[in-house]
């Protein structure tokens, strides 16, 4: 029996999954650490983590996996990596980390991106990059250049979080075209590196690592890494992708019109197109999808709400460290609409769907005589769903269809309240599958290593475990609540911007 190993490098934890090639089923999965990894913020709006901690948890997760399921490391046919997108890791010539990673929800580079958007021309940026440079990796690197020049001068190569883990495994500094696009280092029109943006920022092309294919043998496990992990030296690393392209891949979302969602620390909806698409305000973004080729381009249109699972995690601390399952049960005891209580879940950095404005979470309509913790828990879940659908309406206005959405049976989608609100507030069908990001990375490794001849073979064992359809009576209730939520958003966070007309047109 051969196996495939997948690692998911998240901002909360590291997950590892082991798949049997023969059955296509996950035989074991683990998470490390047992409590969420810290995100540090020296200044409001910043968010940093130490890459060395990610690697240590990869080591810990691998040891836990071996304890949970006895397998021969020599039978691992490939290793795949998925990772938190948009982060910036800086390495010197010796391969040492120069500073903590500036991760996805860090807002410090917004102004640099806005200046580039204006200076290069909004139309030019959207036509060539499909995005504003915004708060993405290229802009984060510009922030380092301007604010930490001595450190910047020592940079040999930049890495995305998954690139860094691959470097620890193989000793090779590499990235992918999909990875370059997520950092806004990619020119879609030219099908090459965005040299014009690099020139504007004064960044040398030499800082970007070698580019390899998403599905390919990108290197082999070094003897040093193998010894530390307890794995077999020479095992190929054969897949890497950012968390949202990988989440879509893990759900077999590869073709135009297919849509994936996830609701972990952040919440994302990701739809596939075969033609360039952009939002004039760059409130949602487009990246090269994992199966894109020059002959058959595939782009992923992504909208993100930073304040998703992190809001639920924050509430868990407030209500006494209750299990999430208990919190879901308590939320279900409050009625739809939480008796008028509304939650705006924007408290985890600048939100792209709100044009990167500085934002805070807000609770509206609180009455000490009416509302209990059940109402707060429900209002939070509904508020997250409404924020997701606010962004999905922007995607609809770009021509991305939103009829059926696939998701893994994990994180916020484990909550019946969340699922019900998602389906009925957005008038979509929801399909839940028995997979997760680490399993997707393992399947990707199987394709990259030649174990599977095609995605169809890799996903032959993927199982749909639940399908939910909208209910007319519930749709009416959620419609009224969502309308009040939109008004609270317009009044409190977007006082000078009216609700987009496409929201009213497409929401229900």
N, C-alpha and C positions, 0 to 999 in steps of 0.2 A: 504494500500500500504506500502510495506517495502522498505528500501533503503540500499545501500552500500556506504561507504565513503572511498575514497582513497586519500592519501597524497603523493606528490612527493617532496622529499627533495633535491632540486638542489643546485648548487653553485651560481646560478644567482638569483633564487627565489624559493618560495614554492608554489606549485599548489595543489589545492583541487578540487575533483570532486565528485559529488553525482549522483549515478545511481539508477534508478527505477528497483527493482527486477522484477516487472510485465512485463515491456517492454524491459528491458535490455539496455535502452537508458540513456545517460547522460542528466539529467534534469537541472544541473547547474554546472559551474566550475568557479573558480576564481584563481587569482595569487596575491601573496603578497611578497615583496612590489611592488609598481608601477615602481620603478627604480631598477636596478640590485644591489644586495648585494655586498658589498666590499670584495675583496680578498686582504689581506695585505701581503707584502713581505718586511721583515726587511733586508733581504739579497737577492741579485739576485739569482733566481732559487727557492726561498722559496715561499710557498703559504699557508696562514692560514686563518681560519674563526673562529668566536666564536660560539660554539654550542648553547649557550643561545640565540643567535640571530635567529637561526633556529627555536627554540621552540617559541619564541615570534611571528615569522611570521606564524607558524602553528596556533597559537591562533588568530592572525589577519585574516588569511585566513578563518578560521572557522566562525568567526563573519561576514565576508563579504559574505560567502556562505549562511548564515542564512538570511542576509539582501536581498540577490538576490532571494532566493527561500524559501518560508515558509514551513518548514517541522517539524514534531514532532520528537525530538531527540530520544524518546523511540522506534521509529520505525526503527532506524538504526540497522541492523542485524549484521553488522561486519565492522571493520575498517582495511584497508590494508595500508602498508607503502612501498614505494620504495625510493631509496636514492643514492646519489653520492657515487661511490665505492671507496675503498682503503683508505679512510680517517682514522685517528687515533684520538679517543677521550679518554681521561684519567680521570678516576673518583677515588676519595678517598673513604674511608669507609662510609662517610656520603652521598655519592652520588654527591658530588660537583665536578665540572670540575676543573682540576688542571692547565690547560694551554689551549691556543687556539688550535683548531684541526689542525693537519697537513693534508691537503687535497690531493686529487688525483693528482693534477698537480705539487706538491712540489717535487723538485729534490734532496733534501739534502742527501737522503739515498742511492743514486746510488752506491757510492763506497763501502758501507757496503754490498750491495747485490752482487756486482761484486766479492768481496773478498770471500763471502760465496759460490758463484757459482764455483770459482776456488778451494777453500779448500775442499768442500764436493765432488767435481767432477761434471763436466758438465753433463756427461752421467747419473750419479746418480740423480742429480736434475731433469733432464728432464724425467727420467723413473719414479720417485716417485712423484714429484710435478707438472710435465708437464710444468714447468716454471723455469726460473732463479729466485732466491729470489728478484733480481732486486730492484726496487724502491717501493715495495709493503709494506703493513702495518707492516709485521714482521720486515722488515728492518728499517722502520720509528721508530718502538719501540726500536730497537737496537741503533739508533741514539740518542734517548732520554736517554737511559741507559748510553751511553758514554759521552754525552755532558751536561746532566742535572741530575747528579746522586742523588742529594738531592731530587729533585722532583720525580725521578723514584722510590725512596724508599717509597714514600707516595702513590703509585698507588695501588688501591684495585682491580679494573677490567679495562680492556680496552674495548672500544666499537667502532663499526663502526658507521657512522652517523645515519643510520636507527635504530641501536640498541639503540642509545642514545634517539631518539625520542620515541621509544617503552618504554624505561625506564621512560620517563616523563609521558607517558600515563598510565603505569601499575605499576610502582615501582619495576619492576623485571629486573635484569641485565641478558640479554640473547643474543644469536646469533643463526645462522643457519649453517649447513654444507656448503651451498653455500657461506655464508659469510666468513667462515673460509678459504675456498679455494681461495677467492678473495684476502685474506691477505697473501696467501701462508703459512697458518697454517695447511694445509691438505695434507695428503699423500694418493694419489690415489691408489697406489699399496697395501698399508696396509688397506685402507678404514678407516682411523682414523687420529687423530691429528698427525702433523709432529713433533714428539718428538725429532727427531734427529736434526732438524733445531733449535728448541727451545734450545736444549742442546748446540749446537754450539754458539748460540747467548747469552747463559747464562740467558735465560728467563724462569721463572717459569710457569708451566702449570696453576697454581692457578690464574694467571692474566687473563686467558681466561674465559669468562662467560659461564653459562649453555647453552647447545645446545638444540634447539627445532626444530620441523619440520617446513618447509616453510609454508605449508598449515595446520594450526592447531590453536586451541585456545591457544594463547601464554600468555594470561593474560586478565584482564578485566580493563576497565577504572576506575581509582580510583575516589572517591568522590572529592578529591582536583582538579584533572585534569578535571573532568567533570564540576565542577563549573567554572573553568577558561575558558574552551572552550564553555560552554553553551550546553553541550551534556549530555547524560544520563549515570549515574554511572552504572557500570556492563556491559556496551557494550563490546563485545569481540574484542580483537585485534587478527586477525586470518590469517594474511599473512604479510611477509616482504621479500624483495629481492632487491639486488643491481640494479641500474638503467638499465644496459644493459641486464642482464637476464630478468628483468621485461619488458623492451621494447620488447624483443623477445616474452615473454609470452603475452603481450598486443596485439600482432599481430598473436596470435595463432601459433607461431613458437615453436614447441615442439618435432618434430620428425627428425631423421637423414635426411640430405639433404635440410632441410628448412633453410632459411637465412633471417635475419632482419637487418635493418640499421636505424641509427638515426643521425641527424646532428644538435645538439644543441650547447652548449658551446664547447664540443668536438664532434668529428665525429667517429662513431663506425660502424663496420660491424661484425655481430655475427652469426656464423653458427653452427648447431647442428650435433654432431657425437655420435655414440654409442660405439666407441672404443677410447682408449687413443691416442692422437695426440699431437705432440710438434714440434716446430721449433728449429733447432740446435742452432740458434743465439738468441732464445727467443725474436724474434721481434714481434711475436703475442703470445697470451696467451690462456690457457684453464682453465675453471672453471667448477665447478659442476652446472649443470642447475637446474632450479626450480623443475622439475618433475623427477629428477634422483632418482632411487632406486637401491639397491644392485642387485636385480633381473634384472632390465632393466636400466642400466646406461645411462645417457644422459649428455654429456659435451657440453659446449658452447665454441667454438673457437672464440676468440675476437681479432680484431685489432683496434687500436685507433689512431686517429690523434688529439692531444690536441688543435691545432690551427685551429678550425673550426668556429663555430659561434662567438667565441671571436674575430676572425679577422674581421668578418663582423661588430661586435659591435664597435670595435676600429675604423674602417673606417667610421662608422656612426657619430662618434664624430668629425672626421676630416672633413667630408663633410657638417657639419652643422646640425646635429641631424635630418636628413631627415627620414621620415617613411621608414621602411624596404621595404614596397611595392613600394614606389617611387624609392628606390635604385635598386630594381629588374628590374623595368621598364627602368631605365637608363642603367643598365648593358646590357639589351637586345638590346639597340641601337648601341652597339659596335659589330663588326663582330666576328665570331668564331676565336679564336686565338688572339683577341684583338690587331690586327696589330703588332704582334711580342712581345707584353708585357707579361712577365711571372712572376707569384707570387709564391714564396716558403712560405707556410703558417706556418712555424715552429718557433713560437715566444712565446710559452706558456709552457715552461719547457722542460725537456728532453723527446724526442720522442722514444717510444719503437721500432717503425718500423725502426728507424735509430740507433738501438742498444744503446739507452740511451745516445747518444752523446749530449753534450750541443749544442743547436741550436738557431738560430735567423731567423726571417722572412726576406726575401730578395725579392726585386723587380728588375727584369732583363729586359734590353732592352729599358729603358725609353728614349723617345725622346720628348723634349719640344715642338717641332714643329708638332708632330703627335698626341700625346696622350692627352686625356682629362680625366676627372673624370670617364666618362662612361667606358673608356678602363680599368682604374684601378679597378673599381667595377667588371667588367667582368673577368679580369685576376685573381682577388682574388677568385671568385666563381669557375672558372676553376681550379685554383691551388689547392683549397681544394679538389675538385673531383679527381684530378690527384693523390694527396697524398693518398686519400682513395683507389684508384685502385692500387697504388703501394703496399699497404698493402694487398689488396685482392689477388694480384698475389702470395704473400707469402702464403696465405691461400690455394690457388689452388695447390701450390706445395706440401702441406701437405695432399692433397686428399679431401679438402672441395669443393664441387661443387658450381659453381657460375652462375647458369642459370637465376633464378628468385629471386629477392630481394623484400621483403616487408618493407614498411615504413609507419609511420603515416603521415598524411597530415599536417605537422607542421614544424616550424623552417626553415632551409635552403631548405627543400623540397617544400616549398611554392613558390620558385622561378622557373619560367619556364626555365631560363638559367641553373640553377643548375641541374634540372631534365634532361634536354636535354644532358648536358655534362656527367652526370652520366650514362645514358643509352648508349650513343654512344661511349664514351671513353672506357667503360668496356665491351661492347657487352652483356648487360644483359637486361632482362625484369624487369621493375619496376612496382610494384603494390602499390598503396596508399590506406590507410584505414582511416575510420572516428574514430580514437582512439588516445589516448595519454597515457603517463606513469601513470598519476593519475587514469585514467579510468581502466587501467590494474590492478593497485593495488586494486581498488574497486572490480573488478571481482575476483581477487585472494582471497580477503577477503570472497567473497561469497562461494568459494570452501572450504576454511578453516573453515568457520562457518557452513557448511553443507547446505547452501541455494541452491547451485548448486551441483548436483550429480557428475558432470564431467566437464572437460574443454569444451567438445562439447556442453553441455548445457549452460555454461557460455558465450560462443562465438556465440551462435545462432543468435544474432542480429548484429554481426560485419559486417559492410558494406564496400565492395570494391568500391571506388569512381572513380578510374582512373587507367588505365593500359597503359604503354608506352613501345613501342618496338623500337629497333635501326632502323635507316634509313641509307642505304648504302652510300649515298652521304655525309651525316653528319659524318658517321664513318670515312671516308677518311680524312675529314678536322681535326677531333679531333685526329686521329692517328698521323698526322704530328705535331700537337701542343704538344701532349703528349710526343712524341719522343724528341722534343726540351726541354720540361720541365725536362725530365729525364736527359738529358745531363747537364742542368744547375744544377740539384741536384748533379750529380756526380762530376762536376767541382768545385762547391762552398762548399758543405756541406760534401760530401764524397770523398775528393780528393784522398784518398788511397784505396778506395773500388770501384770496378767496379759495374755497374748495374747488379743485379742478372739475370742470364740467363732465369729464369722462367718468368721475366717480359716481355721480348720480345716474349716468347713462348705463353703466355696466354692472353696478354692484348687485342688483337683484333681478 
